[in-house]
Amino acid sequence: MPDIIKGNLRRTVLLLALPVVARMFLQMLVGVVDLAMVGQISPAAISAVGMGNQIFILSTAILNAFTVGTTAL
């Protein structure tokens, strides 16, 4: 198993962060596609999806905070 302290630390951190960045980008893309699809229905539907997305993002942020906190344990 390679020691991440030895070698280029910046490259190692970027490689570890890449999947997280990709997941965040894809999650944002799903939100955009949802809005584009619902946009065909009505403005009220767009508002509903936007409000639901805010609740989803808030719950995801809270769960991510717990994940980061428990990872250190």
Biopython code that builds the backbone (N, CA, C, O; Angstrom):
import numpy as np
from Bio.PDB.StructureBuilder import StructureBuilder

atoms = [
    (1, "MET", "N", (0.843, -1.170, 0.000)),
    (1, "MET", "CA", (0.000, 0.000, 0.000)),
    (1, "MET", "C", (0.894, 1.241, 0.000)),
    (1, "MET", "O", (1.773, 1.369, 0.852)),
    (2, "PRO", "N", (0.675, 2.154, -0.949)),
    (2, "PRO", "CA", (1.552, 3.329, -1.025)),
    (2, "PRO", "C", (1.281, 4.305, 0.119)),
    (2, "PRO", "O", (0.151, 4.460, 0.583)),
    (3, "ASP", "N", (2.346, 4.948, 0.547)),
    (3, "ASP", "CA", (2.234, 5.951, 1.602)),
    (3, "ASP", "C", (1.905, 7.290, 0.949)),
    (3, "ASP", "O", (2.678, 7.779, 0.125)),
    (4, "ILE", "N", (0.758, 7.895, 1.309)),
    (4, "ILE", "CA", (0.344, 9.123, 0.630)),
    (4, "ILE", "C", (1.141, 10.336, 1.087)),
    (4, "ILE", "O", (1.109, 11.378, 0.432)),
    (5, "ILE", "N", (1.848, 10.216, 2.188)),
    (5, "ILE", "CA", (2.667, 11.332, 2.656)),
    (5, "ILE", "C", (3.895, 11.497, 1.771)),
    (5, "ILE", "O", (4.357, 12.615, 1.542)),
    (6, "LYS", "N", (4.419, 10.385, 1.278)),
    (6, "LYS", "CA", (5.576, 10.450, 0.392)),
    (6, "LYS", "C", (5.086, 10.748, -1.019)),
    (6, "LYS", "O", (4.013, 10.296, -1.418)),
    (7, "GLY", "N", (5.856, 11.493, -1.754)),
    (7, "GLY", "CA", (5.469, 11.816, -3.121)),
    (7, "GLY", "C", (4.729, 13.146, -3.184)),
    (7, "GLY", "O", (4.816, 13.970, -2.274)),
    (8, "ASN", "N", (4.005, 13.333, -4.270)),
    (8, "ASN", "CA", (3.310, 14.583, -4.526)),
    (8, "ASN", "C", (1.965, 14.583, -3.796)),
    (8, "ASN", "O", (1.014, 13.944, -4.245)),
    (9, "LEU", "N", (1.888, 15.292, -2.685)),
    (9, "LEU", "CA", (0.672, 15.321, -1.870)),
    (9, "LEU", "C", (-0.468, 16.026, -2.596)),
    (9, "LEU", "O", (-1.621, 15.607, -2.488)),
    (10, "ARG", "N", (-0.163, 17.084, -3.331)),
    (10, "ARG", "CA", (-1.202, 17.822, -4.057)),
    (10, "ARG", "C", (-1.887, 16.919, -5.079)),
    (10, "ARG", "O", (-3.111, 16.943, -5.209)),
    (11, "ARG", "N", (-1.115, 16.138, -5.791)),
    (11, "ARG", "CA", (-1.683, 15.221, -6.792)),
    (11, "ARG", "C", (-2.549, 14.162, -6.118)),
    (11, "ARG", "O", (-3.612, 13.811, -6.630)),
    (12, "THR", "N", (-2.104, 13.658, -4.986)),
    (12, "THR", "CA", (-2.861, 12.645, -4.251)),
    (12, "THR", "C", (-4.196, 13.200, -3.777)),
    (12, "THR", "O", (-5.228, 12.540, -3.900)),
    (13, "VAL", "N", (-4.178, 14.411, -3.236)),
    (13, "VAL", "CA", (-5.420, 15.027, -2.763)),
    (13, "VAL", "C", (-6.369, 15.265, -3.929)),
    (13, "VAL", "O", (-7.569, 15.021, -3.807)),
    (14, "LEU", "N", (-5.853, 15.734, -5.048)),
    (14, "LEU", "CA", (-6.704, 15.955, -6.218)),
    (14, "LEU", "C", (-7.308, 14.653, -6.729)),
    (14, "LEU", "O", (-8.472, 14.620, -7.127)),
    (15, "LEU", "N", (-6.526, 13.588, -6.720)),
    (15, "LEU", "CA", (-7.059, 12.296, -7.155)),
    (15, "LEU", "C", (-8.132, 11.777, -6.203)),
    (15, "LEU", "O", (-9.097, 11.148, -6.638)),
    (16, "LEU", "N", (-7.969, 12.038, -4.910)),
    (16, "LEU", "CA", (-8.985, 11.624, -3.949)),
    (16, "LEU", "C", (-10.249, 12.480, -4.060)),
    (16, "LEU", "O", (-11.351, 11.991, -3.813)),
    (17, "ALA", "N", (-10.096, 13.743, -4.427)),
    (17, "ALA", "CA", (-11.240, 14.649, -4.520)),
    (17, "ALA", "C", (-12.000, 14.503, -5.828)),
    (17, "ALA", "O", (-13.154, 14.924, -5.914)),
    (18, "LEU", "N", (-11.394, 13.927, -6.830)),
    (18, "LEU", "CA", (-12.022, 13.835, -8.150)),
    (18, "LEU", "C", (-13.375, 13.114, -8.135)),
    (18, "LEU", "O", (-14.310, 13.623, -8.752)),
    (19, "PRO", "N", (-13.538, 11.977, -7.479)),
    (19, "PRO", "CA", (-14.859, 11.343, -7.451)),
    (19, "PRO", "C", (-15.930, 12.196, -6.764)),
    (19, "PRO", "O", (-17.094, 12.174, -7.164)),
    (20, "VAL", "N", (-15.540, 12.936, -5.745)),
    (20, "VAL", "CA", (-16.501, 13.799, -5.052)),
    (20, "VAL", "C", (-16.946, 14.931, -5.970)),
    (20, "VAL", "O", (-18.130, 15.261, -6.030)),
    (21, "VAL", "N", (-16.005, 15.516, -6.675)),
    (21, "VAL", "CA", (-16.333, 16.588, -7.615)),
    (21, "VAL", "C", (-17.228, 16.057, -8.725)),
    (21, "VAL", "O", (-18.178, 16.728, -9.128)),
    (22, "ALA", "N", (-16.939, 14.871, -9.218)),
    (22, "ALA", "CA", (-17.768, 14.275, -10.271)),
    (22, "ALA", "C", (-19.180, 14.006, -9.766)),
    (22, "ALA", "O", (-20.147, 14.248, -10.488)),
    (23, "ARG", "N", (-19.314, 13.513, -8.547)),
    (23, "ARG", "CA", (-20.645, 13.252, -7.985)),
    (23, "ARG", "C", (-21.435, 14.543, -7.823)),
    (23, "ARG", "O", (-22.628, 14.589, -8.122)),
    (24, "MET", "N", (-20.775, 15.581, -7.354)),
    (24, "MET", "CA", (-21.461, 16.862, -7.179)),
    (24, "MET", "C", (-21.904, 17.433, -8.524)),
    (24, "MET", "O", (-23.003, 17.977, -8.636)),
    (25, "PHE", "N", (-21.058, 17.313, -9.537)),
    (25, "PHE", "CA", (-21.417, 17.797, -10.868)),
    (25, "PHE", "C", (-22.599, 17.017, -11.431)),
    (25, "PHE", "O", (-23.525, 17.605, -11.991)),
    (26, "LEU", "N", (-22.568, 15.700, -11.286)),
    (26, "LEU", "CA", (-23.669, 14.885, -11.802)),
    (26, "LEU", "C", (-24.963, 15.147, -11.045)),
    (26, "LEU", "O", (-26.039, 15.126, -11.644)),
    (27, "GLN", "N", (-24.880, 15.393, -9.747)),
    (27, "GLN", "CA", (-26.076, 15.719, -8.972)),
    (27, "GLN", "C", (-26.670, 17.043, -9.450)),
    (27, "GLN", "O", (-27.889, 17.172, -9.563)),
    (28, "MET", "N", (-25.817, 18.017, -9.728)),
    (28, "MET", "CA", (-26.288, 19.290, -10.246)),
    (28, "MET", "C", (-26.912, 19.113, -11.626)),
    (28, "MET", "O", (-27.923, 19.742, -11.940)),
    (29, "LEU", "N", (-26.314, 18.264, -12.442)),
    (29, "LEU", "CA", (-26.841, 18.002, -13.774)),
    (29, "LEU", "C", (-28.213, 17.343, -13.715)),
    (29, "LEU", "O", (-29.080, 17.648, -14.533)),
    (30, "VAL", "N", (-28.418, 16.448, -12.763)),
    (30, "VAL", "CA", (-29.733, 15.821, -12.585)),
    (30, "VAL", "C", (-30.772, 16.876, -12.231)),
    (30, "VAL", "O", (-31.898, 16.828, -12.727)),
    (31, "GLY", "N", (-30.407, 17.827, -11.379)),
    (31, "GLY", "CA", (-31.324, 18.909, -11.026)),
    (31, "GLY", "C", (-31.698, 19.755, -12.224)),
    (31, "GLY", "O", (-32.856, 20.145, -12.372)),
    (32, "VAL", "N", (-30.733, 20.045, -13.082)),
    (32, "VAL", "CA", (-31.007, 20.830, -14.289)),
    (32, "VAL", "C", (-31.920, 20.064, -15.233)),
    (32, "VAL", "O", (-32.847, 20.639, -15.802)),
    (33, "VAL", "N", (-31.668, 18.780, -15.402)),
    (33, "VAL", "CA", (-32.514, 17.959, -16.273)),
    (33, "VAL", "C", (-33.925, 17.852, -15.700)),
    (33, "VAL", "O", (-34.901, 17.899, -16.449)),
    (34, "ASP", "N", (-34.042, 17.710, -14.381)),
    (34, "ASP", "CA", (-35.368, 17.692, -13.750)),
    (34, "ASP", "C", (-36.132, 18.966, -14.064)),
    (34, "ASP", "O", (-37.304, 18.919, -14.438)),
    (35, "LEU", "N", (-35.466, 20.106, -13.912)),
    (35, "LEU", "CA", (-36.131, 21.375, -14.185)),
    (35, "LEU", "C", (-36.501, 21.508, -15.659)),
    (35, "LEU", "O", (-37.557, 22.052, -15.984)),
    (36, "ALA", "N", (-35.658, 21.026, -16.539)),
    (36, "ALA", "CA", (-35.967, 21.097, -17.968)),
    (36, "ALA", "C", (-37.174, 20.230, -18.312)),
    (36, "ALA", "O", (-38.023, 20.629, -19.110)),
    (37, "MET", "N", (-37.248, 19.047, -17.711)),
    (37, "MET", "CA", (-38.388, 18.166, -17.988)),
    (37, "MET", "C", (-39.674, 18.720, -17.392)),
    (37, "MET", "O", (-40.717, 18.712, -18.046)),
    (38, "VAL", "N", (-39.605, 19.200, -16.161)),
    (38, "VAL", "CA", (-40.800, 19.718, -15.495)),
    (38, "VAL", "C", (-41.201, 21.061, -16.098)),
    (38, "VAL", "O", (-42.366, 21.451, -16.024)),
    (39, "GLY", "N", (-40.255, 21.759, -16.685)),
    (39, "GLY", "CA", (-40.557, 23.033, -17.324)),
    (39, "GLY", "C", (-41.563, 22.918, -18.445)),
    (39, "GLY", "O", (-42.179, 23.911, -18.832)),
    (40, "GLN", "N", (-41.736, 21.729, -18.969)),
    (40, "GLN", "CA", (-42.722, 21.501, -20.021)),
    (40, "GLN", "C", (-44.142, 21.490, -19.466)),
    (40, "GLN", "O", (-45.101, 21.614, -20.228)),
    (41, "ILE", "N", (-44.291, 21.344, -18.143)),
    (41, "ILE", "CA", (-45.618, 21.205, -17.538)),
    (41, "ILE", "C", (-46.200, 22.570, -17.187)),
    (41, "ILE", "O", (-47.172, 23.006, -17.804)),
    (42, "SER", "N", (-45.608, 23.252, -16.193)),
    (42, "SER", "CA", (-46.135, 24.555, -15.778)),
    (42, "SER", "C", (-45.120, 25.267, -14.888)),
    (42, "SER", "O", (-44.210, 24.636, -14.351)),
    (43, "PRO", "N", (-45.278, 26.576, -14.734)),
    (43, "PRO", "CA", (-44.393, 27.307, -13.819)),
    (43, "PRO", "C", (-44.537, 26.854, -12.362)),
    (43, "PRO", "O", (-43.563, 26.883, -11.609)),
    (44, "ALA", "N", (-45.732, 26.441, -11.966)),
    (44, "ALA", "CA", (-45.920, 25.954, -10.596)),
    (44, "ALA", "C", (-45.133, 24.671, -10.369)),
    (44, "ALA", "O", (-44.608, 24.453, -9.277)),
    (45, "ALA", "N", (-45.045, 23.827, -11.378)),
    (45, "ALA", "CA", (-44.274, 22.590, -11.254)),
    (45, "ALA", "C", (-42.786, 22.897, -11.109)),
    (45, "ALA", "O", (-42.074, 22.214, -10.372)),
    (46, "ILE", "N", (-42.322, 23.922, -11.813)),
    (46, "ILE", "CA", (-40.916, 24.324, -11.683)),
    (46, "ILE", "C", (-40.642, 24.788, -10.255)),
    (46, "ILE", "O", (-39.606, 24.459, -9.676)),
    (47, "SER", "N", (-41.569, 25.550, -9.694)),
    (47, "SER", "CA", (-41.411, 26.009, -8.309)),
    (47, "SER", "C", (-41.378, 24.837, -7.343)),
    (47, "SER", "O", (-40.581, 24.824, -6.404)),
    (48, "ALA", "N", (-42.235, 23.857, -7.569)),
    (48, "ALA", "CA", (-42.282, 22.689, -6.687)),
    (48, "ALA", "C", (-40.975, 21.908, -6.738)),
    (48, "ALA", "O", (-40.469, 21.476, -5.702)),
    (49, "VAL", "N", (-40.434, 21.729, -7.922)),
    (49, "VAL", "CA", (-39.163, 21.007, -8.053)),
    (49, "VAL", "C", (-38.036, 21.805, -7.403)),
    (49, "VAL", "O", (-37.162, 21.229, -6.756)),
    (50, "GLY", "N", (-38.050, 23.117, -7.571)),
    (50, "GLY", "CA", (-37.028, 23.954, -6.947)),
    (50, "GLY", "C", (-37.069, 23.877, -5.434)),
    (50, "GLY", "O", (-36.024, 23.781, -4.789)),
    (51, "MET", "N", (-38.262, 23.918, -4.860)),
    (51, "MET", "CA", (-38.390, 23.820, -3.403)),
    (51, "MET", "C", (-37.987, 22.428, -2.908)),
    (51, "MET", "O", (-37.310, 22.301, -1.887)),
    (52, "GLY", "N", (-38.397, 21.401, -3.623)),
    (52, "GLY", "CA", (-38.002, 20.041, -3.249)),
    (52, "GLY", "C", (-36.507, 19.842, -3.334)),
    (52, "GLY", "O", (-35.920, 19.133, -2.516)),
    (53, "ASN", "N", (-35.888, 20.469, -4.326)),
    (53, "ASN", "CA", (-34.441, 20.358, -4.492)),
    (53, "ASN", "C", (-33.717, 21.024, -3.322)),
    (53, "ASN", "O", (-32.681, 20.528, -2.879)),
    (54, "GLN", "N", (-34.243, 22.132, -2.819)),
    (54, "GLN", "CA", (-33.626, 22.799, -1.670)),
    (54, "GLN", "C", (-33.654, 21.907, -0.432)),
    (54, "GLN", "O", (-32.678, 21.845, 0.316)),
    (55, "ILE", "N", (-34.765, 21.220, -0.220)),
    (55, "ILE", "CA", (-34.871, 20.298, 0.917)),
    (55, "ILE", "C", (-33.879, 19.149, 0.753)),
    (55, "ILE", "O", (-33.235, 18.733, 1.716)),
    (56, "PHE", "N", (-33.764, 18.645, -0.468)),
    (56, "PHE", "CA", (-32.827, 17.554, -0.738)),
    (56, "PHE", "C", (-31.388, 17.995, -0.480)),
    (56, "PHE", "O", (-30.613, 17.255, 0.126)),
    (57, "ILE", "N", (-31.027, 19.187, -0.933)),
    (57, "ILE", "CA", (-29.668, 19.687, -0.743)),
    (57, "ILE", "C", (-29.373, 19.894, 0.743)),
    (57, "ILE", "O", (-28.277, 19.581, 1.207)),
    (58, "LEU", "N", (-30.341, 20.418, 1.488)),
    (58, "LEU", "CA", (-30.148, 20.621, 2.925)),
    (58, "LEU", "C", (-29.938, 19.292, 3.648)),
    (58, "LEU", "O", (-29.040, 19.171, 4.481)),
    (59, "SER", "N", (-30.761, 18.302, 3.330)),
    (59, "SER", "CA", (-30.604, 17.000, 3.983)),
    (59, "SER", "C", (-29.284, 16.341, 3.592)),
    (59, "SER", "O", (-28.650, 15.688, 4.420)),
    (60, "THR", "N", (-28.873, 16.505, 2.355)),
    (60, "THR", "CA", (-27.587, 15.963, 1.915)),
    (60, "THR", "C", (-26.434, 16.635, 2.656)),
    (60, "THR", "O", (-25.479, 15.966, 3.052)),
    (61, "ALA", "N", (-26.515, 17.947, 2.844)),
    (61, "ALA", "CA", (-25.458, 18.669, 3.558)),
    (61, "ALA", "C", (-25.364, 18.208, 5.011)),
    (61, "ALA", "O", (-24.266, 18.042, 5.543)),
    (62, "ILE", "N", (-26.509, 18.004, 5.648)),
    (62, "ILE", "CA", (-26.504, 17.543, 7.040)),
    (62, "ILE", "C", (-25.901, 16.144, 7.139)),
    (62, "ILE", "O", (-25.085, 15.879, 8.022)),
    (63, "LEU", "N", (-26.299, 15.256, 6.240)),
    (63, "LEU", "CA", (-25.751, 13.898, 6.266)),
    (63, "LEU", "C", (-24.263, 13.889, 5.941)),
    (63, "LEU", "O", (-23.512, 13.099, 6.513)),
    (64, "ASN", "N", (-23.828, 14.756, 5.030)),
    (64, "ASN", "CA", (-22.399, 14.847, 4.727)),
    (64, "ASN", "C", (-21.617, 15.338, 5.941)),
    (64, "ASN", "O", (-20.496, 14.888, 6.179)),
    (65, "ALA", "N", (-22.197, 16.254, 6.708)),
    (65, "ALA", "CA", (-21.522, 16.730, 7.921)),
    (65, "ALA", "C", (-21.345, 15.591, 8.919)),
    (65, "ALA", "O", (-20.286, 15.466, 9.534)),
    (66, "PHE", "N", (-22.375, 14.757, 9.087)),
    (66, "PHE", "CA", (-22.244, 13.598, 9.971)),
    (66, "PHE", "C", (-21.199, 12.624, 9.437)),
    (66, "PHE", "O", (-20.439, 12.041, 10.210)),
    (67, "THR", "N", (-21.158, 12.450, 8.136)),
    (67, "THR", "CA", (-20.185, 11.539, 7.531)),
    (67, "THR", "C", (-18.761, 12.015, 7.791)),
    (67, "THR", "O", (-17.894, 11.226, 8.166)),
    (68, "VAL", "N", (-18.527, 13.301, 7.590)),
    (68, "VAL", "CA", (-17.188, 13.849, 7.824)),
    (68, "VAL", "C", (-16.816, 13.724, 9.299)),
    (68, "VAL", "O", (-15.680, 13.386, 9.632)),
    (69, "GLY", "N", (-17.770, 13.996, 10.174)),
    (69, "GLY", "CA", (-17.495, 13.907, 11.609)),
    (69, "GLY", "C", (-17.204, 12.496, 12.080)),
    (69, "GLY", "O", (-16.328, 12.290, 12.919)),
    (70, "THR", "N", (-17.926, 11.525, 11.551)),
    (70, "THR", "CA", (-17.715, 10.149, 11.996)),
    (70, "THR", "C", (-16.526, 9.492, 11.309)),
    (70, "THR", "O", (-15.997, 8.503, 11.815)),
    (71, "THR", "N", (-16.101, 10.015, 10.184)),
    (71, "THR", "CA", (-14.931, 9.453, 9.512)),
    (71, "THR", "C", (-13.684, 9.643, 10.372)),
    (71, "THR", "O", (-12.804, 8.783, 10.398)),
    (72, "ALA", "N", (-13.615, 10.756, 11.064)),
    (72, "ALA", "CA", (-12.453, 11.023, 11.917)),
    (72, "ALA", "C", (-12.395, 10.079, 13.111)),
    (72, "ALA", "O", (-11.326, 9.848, 13.675)),
    (73, "LEU", "N", (-13.547, 9.535, 13.494)),
    (73, "LEU", "CA", (-13.557, 8.626, 14.635)),
    (73, "LEU", "C", (-12.978, 7.305, 14.218)),
    (73, "LEU", "O", (-12.891, 6.385, 15.031)),
]
sb = StructureBuilder()
sb.init_structure("model")
sb.init_model(0)
sb.init_chain("A")
sb.init_seg("    ")
for serial, (resi, resn, name, xyz) in enumerate(atoms, 1):
    if name == "N":
        sb.init_residue(resn, " ", resi, " ")
    sb.init_atom(name, np.array(xyz, "f"), 0.0, 1.0, " ", f" {name:<3s}", serial, name[0])
structure = sb.get_structure()
